[in-house]
């Protein structure tokens, strides 16, 4: 489970406590991210992946569909998507993990099943 405590520990380990952005985790498809202030609605291009947010939340809009992504929800993006996003910090930050879906690796795994 992705807990706020685990994310804080990871931020310290990957030098994200004093800055915002992405950090490599040592696993090719896994990135840690941190946003330190509210961000107004802006278009963002999301790659295929799974996004877990442990602290803070994002509101996203695709066409007329709106969704929330935060500690209670996760987001799965199955194809590159342009999403209108607004970021809300909690206790001065939004922290999460992005796991990129590597389609060739996923196909190999499924074929073995």
ABEGO torsion letter per residue (X at the ends): XBBAAAAAAAAAAAGAAABBEBBBAGBAABBBBBBABBBBBBBBBBBBEBBBBABEBBBBBBEABBBBBBAABBBBBABBBBBBBBBBBBGGBBBBBBBBBBAAAAAAAAAAX
